[in-house]
Amino acid sequence: MGRLSDATRQHVLDVAARLEYRANPSARNMRSGASGIIAVINQLSEGASWEAADLEYIMRLTQAICRAAWDHDAYPTLLPPGVDGRFLARIPLDGAIVADPVRGDATLRALDDLGIPAVTIGRDSTGGADRQWWADNDIAAATTGALGHLAACGAQRICLVSADTGQSYMTDAEQAYLRWCEARGVPARLRMLGRPFSAGDCYAAVTSELAGRAPADALYLVVEALIRPALDAVADAGLTVPDQVQVVVASDSAVARTGRPTLTALDLHPEEIGIGAVGLLASRMAGEQPRTALVGAEIVVRGSTRTVGQPTTGGTSR
């Protein structure tokens, strides 16, 4: 405020606060040379059988990112999955948030080439100094907690159903499951669907796990899109949830909350992750040192798992 006296300066600040005045971001950005535009990109694995809008987690995450970006006087711009460098170069981006990058993510490489700072939700497992800025849950801890809940409810033969997409939330859950089984000396019943995969692939994998002399008596579904084909396989096998097959889903959704029975699920708190990612991007754009933002996950117990200590029925305990 130039050469104003302290009293005048404080009076101006008090009036601005009372009027809830905010500087015009366009005018401010003209002075700084910044556009205020940040890209928001939700990546999908190659051949995914769902759209970003199909998954409640992504919708909650994206809404939180947009609200938090506005609070930072930034303009969030939603871009399609897999957007390439030629497209990115047409937009005067100040930064980007990339959710669920795939291994060796081409969009992240393009952002690097253009000198656009980016943070991720989940990790690009190829690593590197530019990959140290990320927000997420502790997927390994969340998976271990979900498996422990199933075991406490009497499950003995837990099958984890996931997909080989190369995205960190998939691989972290898979590795945590294998460690959990090894620590307890129980065989792993891991069903990793290929890429691309369909609902039919999930149905076939679960059907196979529910057959034979020692069928699975619990399912841990890592992908929200696998719920319906997995439950169809249970029903078509003539089994009931939770008496004969218990189910936990790794991401809460309307499907989990409203099904019959309702499904025990992990609330990953995507709103907190989105807010954390925006804060990280602001820090990176300000030239701060790389850091991460971890958000806790909470298991929401519903009708698809039995009461802790409740015995199984139907001779299919695991």
C-alpha positions as CSV (number, residue, x, y, z in Angstrom):
1,M,0.0,0.0,0.0
2,G,2.8,2.4,-0.8
3,R,3.4,5.2,1.7
4,L,0.2,5.0,3.6
5,S,0.3,5.5,7.3
6,D,-0.1,2.4,9.5
7,A,-3.5,3.7,10.7
8,T,-4.8,4.2,7.2
9,R,-3.4,0.9,6.0
10,Q,-5.2,-0.9,8.9
11,H,-8.4,1.0,8.2
12,V,-8.4,-0.2,4.6
13,L,-7.8,-3.8,5.7
14,D,-10.6,-3.6,8.2
15,V,-13.0,-2.3,5.6
16,A,-11.9,-5.0,3.1
17,A,-12.5,-7.7,5.7
18,R,-15.9,-6.3,6.6
19,L,-17.0,-6.2,2.9
20,E,-15.4,-9.7,2.4
21,Y,-13.4,-8.2,-0.5
22,R,-11.2,-10.4,-2.5
23,A,-8.7,-9.3,-5.2
24,N,-9.8,-10.0,-8.8
25,P,-7.8,-13.1,-9.7
26,S,-7.6,-12.3,-13.4
27,A,-6.0,-8.9,-12.6
28,R,-3.7,-10.5,-10.0
29,N,-2.7,-13.2,-12.5
30,M,-1.9,-10.6,-15.2
31,R,0.6,-9.1,-12.9
32,S,2.2,-12.4,-11.9
33,G,2.1,-14.0,-15.4
34,A,0.1,-16.9,-14.1
35,S,-3.2,-18.1,-15.5
36,G,-4.6,-19.7,-12.4
37,I,-5.7,-22.7,-14.4
38,I,-5.0,-26.2,-13.0
39,A,-5.8,-29.4,-14.8
40,V,-7.7,-32.2,-13.0
41,I,-7.2,-35.6,-14.7
42,N,-8.7,-38.8,-13.5
43,Q,-6.7,-41.6,-15.2
44,L,-8.4,-44.9,-16.2
45,S,-6.5,-48.1,-16.9
46,E,-6.3,-49.2,-20.5
47,G,-9.5,-51.0,-21.5
48,A,-11.4,-50.1,-18.3
49,S,-15.0,-51.2,-18.5
50,W,-16.2,-48.1,-16.6
51,E,-16.1,-44.3,-16.9
52,A,-14.8,-42.0,-14.2
53,A,-18.4,-40.9,-13.6
54,D,-19.4,-44.5,-12.7
55,L,-17.3,-44.5,-9.5
56,E,-18.5,-42.6,-6.5
57,Y,-14.9,-42.3,-5.1
58,I,-13.8,-40.3,-8.2
59,M,-16.8,-38.1,-8.1
60,R,-16.4,-37.2,-4.5
61,L,-12.7,-36.7,-5.0
62,T,-13.1,-34.4,-8.0
63,Q,-15.7,-32.3,-6.3
64,A,-13.4,-31.8,-3.3
65,I,-10.5,-30.8,-5.6
66,C,-12.6,-28.2,-7.4
67,R,-13.9,-26.7,-4.1
68,A,-10.4,-26.6,-2.6
69,A,-8.9,-25.1,-5.8
70,W,-11.4,-22.3,-5.8
71,D,-10.4,-21.6,-2.2
72,H,-6.8,-21.1,-3.5
73,D,-8.1,-18.7,-6.2
74,A,-7.4,-21.3,-8.9
75,Y,-9.5,-22.4,-11.9
76,P,-9.8,-26.2,-11.9
77,T,-10.3,-27.6,-15.4
78,L,-11.4,-31.2,-15.9
79,L,-9.5,-33.0,-18.7
80,P,-10.1,-36.4,-20.2
81,P,-8.1,-39.5,-19.1
82,G,-4.9,-40.1,-21.1
83,V,-4.7,-36.5,-22.4
84,D,-1.4,-36.1,-24.4
85,G,1.2,-33.4,-24.6
86,R,-0.2,-31.7,-27.7
87,F,-3.5,-31.1,-26.0
88,L,-1.9,-30.0,-22.7
89,A,0.3,-27.5,-24.6
90,R,-2.7,-25.7,-25.9
91,I,-3.8,-24.7,-22.3
92,P,-1.9,-22.2,-20.2
93,L,-1.7,-24.5,-17.2
94,D,-0.1,-23.5,-13.9
95,G,-0.3,-27.0,-12.5
96,A,-2.0,-30.3,-12.6
97,I,-3.5,-33.0,-10.3
98,V,-3.5,-36.5,-11.8
99,A,-5.5,-39.1,-10.0
100,D,-4.6,-42.8,-10.1
101,P,-1.7,-42.6,-12.6
102,V,-0.8,-45.8,-14.5
103,R,2.7,-47.2,-14.4
104,G,5.0,-44.9,-16.5
105,D,2.1,-42.5,-17.0
106,A,2.4,-40.8,-20.3
107,T,0.3,-37.8,-19.2
108,L,2.7,-37.2,-16.3
109,R,5.7,-37.4,-18.7
110,A,4.0,-34.9,-20.9
111,L,3.5,-32.5,-18.0
112,D,7.2,-32.9,-17.1
113,D,8.3,-32.1,-20.7
114,L,6.1,-29.0,-20.6
115,G,7.5,-27.9,-17.3
116,I,4.1,-28.0,-15.6
117,P,4.3,-28.9,-11.9
118,A,2.0,-31.8,-11.0
119,V,1.0,-33.9,-8.0
120,T,-0.7,-37.2,-8.1
121,I,-3.3,-39.0,-6.1
122,G,-1.8,-42.5,-5.8
123,R,1.7,-43.0,-7.1
124,D,3.3,-43.6,-10.4
125,S,5.4,-46.6,-9.4
126,T,8.3,-45.6,-11.8
127,G,9.3,-43.1,-9.1
128,G,11.8,-40.3,-9.6
129,A,12.2,-36.9,-7.9
130,D,9.1,-35.5,-9.6
131,R,7.0,-38.4,-8.3
132,Q,7.5,-37.6,-4.6
133,W,4.5,-35.2,-4.6
134,W,1.4,-37.4,-3.9
135,A,-1.7,-37.8,-1.7
136,D,-3.5,-41.0,-0.9
137,N,-4.6,-43.4,1.7
138,D,-2.2,-45.9,3.3
139,I,-3.6,-48.6,1.1
140,A,-1.5,-51.4,2.7
141,A,-2.8,-50.5,6.2
142,A,-6.4,-50.2,5.0
143,T,-6.2,-53.6,3.3
144,T,-4.7,-55.2,6.4
145,G,-7.5,-53.7,8.5
146,A,-10.2,-55.1,6.2
147,L,-8.6,-58.5,6.1
148,G,-8.3,-58.5,9.9
149,H,-12.0,-57.6,10.2
150,L,-13.0,-60.6,8.0
151,A,-10.8,-62.9,10.0
152,A,-12.3,-61.7,13.2
153,C,-15.7,-62.4,11.8
154,G,-14.7,-66.0,11.2
155,A,-13.5,-65.9,7.6
156,Q,-10.8,-68.5,6.9
157,R,-10.4,-68.6,3.1
158,I,-10.4,-65.0,1.9
159,C,-10.2,-64.3,-1.8
160,L,-8.9,-60.9,-3.0
161,V,-10.3,-59.9,-6.4
162,S,-8.4,-57.1,-8.2
163,A,-7.0,-56.2,-11.6
164,D,-3.6,-55.8,-13.1
165,T,-3.8,-52.2,-14.1
166,G,-0.4,-51.0,-12.7
167,Q,-2.1,-48.3,-10.6
168,S,-0.7,-48.1,-7.1
169,Y,-4.0,-48.7,-5.2
170,M,-4.3,-52.1,-7.0
171,T,-0.7,-53.1,-6.4
172,D,-0.5,-51.9,-2.8
173,A,-3.6,-53.9,-1.9
174,E,-2.3,-57.0,-3.7
175,Q,1.1,-56.9,-1.9
176,A,-0.5,-56.2,1.5
177,Y,-2.8,-59.2,1.0
178,L,0.1,-61.5,0.1
179,R,2.1,-60.4,3.1
180,W,-1.0,-60.9,5.3
181,C,-1.5,-64.4,4.1
182,E,2.2,-65.3,4.4
183,A,2.3,-64.0,8.0
184,R,-0.5,-66.3,8.9
185,G,0.6,-69.3,7.0
186,V,-2.5,-69.5,4.9
187,P,-2.7,-70.0,1.1
188,A,-3.3,-66.8,-0.9
189,R,-6.4,-66.8,-3.0
190,L,-5.6,-64.0,-5.3
191,R,-7.6,-63.3,-8.4
192,M,-5.9,-60.7,-10.6
193,L,-8.0,-59.9,-13.6
194,G,-6.1,-59.1,-16.8
195,R,-6.1,-55.9,-18.8
196,P,-8.5,-55.2,-20.2
197,F,-11.1,-57.1,-18.2
198,S,-14.9,-57.2,-18.1
199,A,-17.7,-58.0,-15.7
200,G,-17.8,-61.5,-17.2
201,D,-14.1,-62.0,-16.2
202,C,-14.9,-61.1,-12.6
203,Y,-18.0,-63.3,-12.6
204,A,-15.9,-66.3,-13.9
205,A,-13.1,-65.7,-11.4
206,V,-15.4,-65.6,-8.4
207,T,-17.5,-68.5,-9.6
208,S,-14.3,-70.6,-9.7
209,E,-13.3,-69.5,-6.2
210,L,-16.7,-70.6,-4.8
211,A,-16.5,-74.1,-6.3
212,G,-14.6,-77.2,-5.1
213,R,-14.1,-78.8,-1.8
214,A,-12.6,-75.7,-0.1
215,P,-14.5,-72.8,-1.5
216,A,-13.7,-69.2,-0.6
217,D,-15.9,-68.0,2.3
218,A,-15.1,-64.3,1.9
219,L,-14.4,-61.8,-0.9
220,Y,-12.3,-58.6,-0.7
221,L,-13.2,-56.6,-3.8
222,V,-10.5,-53.9,-4.6
223,V,-12.5,-52.3,-7.4
224,E,-15.9,-50.7,-6.9
225,A,-16.9,-51.8,-10.5
226,L,-16.5,-55.5,-9.5
227,I,-19.3,-55.5,-6.9
228,R,-22.2,-56.5,-9.1
229,P,-20.6,-59.4,-11.0
230,A,-19.1,-60.7,-7.8
231,L,-22.5,-60.7,-6.0
232,D,-24.1,-62.3,-9.1
233,A,-21.6,-65.1,-8.9
234,V,-22.3,-65.7,-5.2
235,A,-26.1,-65.8,-5.8
236,D,-25.8,-68.0,-8.9
237,A,-23.7,-70.4,-6.8
238,G,-26.7,-70.8,-4.4
239,L,-24.8,-69.1,-1.6
240,T,-25.9,-66.3,0.8
241,V,-24.2,-63.2,2.1
242,P,-23.0,-63.1,4.9
243,D,-23.9,-66.6,6.2
244,Q,-21.8,-68.5,3.6
245,V,-19.8,-65.8,1.9
246,Q,-18.8,-62.5,3.5
247,V,-17.9,-59.5,1.4
248,V,-15.9,-56.3,2.0
249,V,-15.4,-53.6,-0.7
250,A,-12.3,-51.5,-0.8
251,S,-14.2,-48.3,-1.6
252,D,-17.6,-47.2,-0.2
253,S,-20.4,-46.2,-2.6
254,A,-24.1,-46.0,-3.1
255,V,-24.1,-49.6,-4.3
256,A,-22.5,-50.7,-1.0
257,R,-24.9,-48.6,1.1
258,T,-28.1,-49.6,-0.6
259,G,-27.7,-53.2,-1.6
260,R,-29.4,-56.2,0.0
261,P,-27.6,-56.9,2.2
262,T,-25.7,-53.6,2.6
263,L,-21.9,-54.1,2.1
264,T,-19.1,-53.6,4.6
265,A,-16.8,-51.1,2.9
266,L,-13.8,-48.8,3.4
267,D,-14.6,-45.1,3.5
268,L,-11.4,-43.7,1.9
269,H,-12.4,-40.1,2.7
270,P,-11.8,-38.8,-0.8
271,E,-12.7,-35.3,0.2
272,E,-9.7,-35.1,2.5
273,I,-7.5,-36.6,-0.2
274,G,-8.6,-34.0,-2.7
275,I,-8.0,-31.1,-0.3
276,G,-4.6,-32.6,0.5
277,A,-3.7,-32.8,-3.2
278,V,-4.6,-29.2,-3.8
279,G,-2.5,-28.1,-0.8
280,L,0.4,-30.2,-2.2
281,L,0.1,-28.5,-5.6
282,A,0.2,-25.1,-4.0
283,S,3.3,-26.0,-2.1
284,R,5.0,-27.4,-5.1
285,M,4.2,-24.3,-7.2
286,A,5.6,-22.2,-4.4
287,G,8.9,-24.1,-4.7
288,E,8.8,-26.1,-1.4
289,Q,10.4,-29.4,-0.8
290,P,8.5,-32.6,-1.9
291,R,6.2,-34.2,0.5
292,T,3.2,-36.5,0.7
293,A,-0.3,-36.3,2.3
294,L,-1.6,-39.5,3.8
295,V,-5.3,-39.8,4.8
296,G,-6.7,-42.6,7.0
297,A,-9.4,-45.0,5.8
298,E,-12.3,-46.2,8.0
299,I,-14.1,-49.5,7.8
300,V,-17.8,-49.1,7.8
301,V,-19.4,-52.4,9.0
302,R,-22.6,-53.4,7.4
303,G,-24.7,-56.5,6.6
304,S,-22.2,-58.3,4.4
305,T,-20.0,-59.4,7.3
306,R,-21.0,-61.3,10.3
307,T,-20.8,-60.1,13.9
308,V,-17.3,-60.6,15.3
309,G,-17.0,-64.1,16.6
310,Q,-20.3,-65.3,15.1
311,P,-20.0,-68.9,13.8
312,T,-20.4,-69.6,10.1
313,T,-23.4,-71.6,8.7
314,G,-23.7,-73.9,5.8
315,G,-20.4,-75.6,6.2
316,T,-18.3,-73.1,4.3
317,S,-16.2,-71.4,7.0
318,R,-12.8,-70.2,6.0
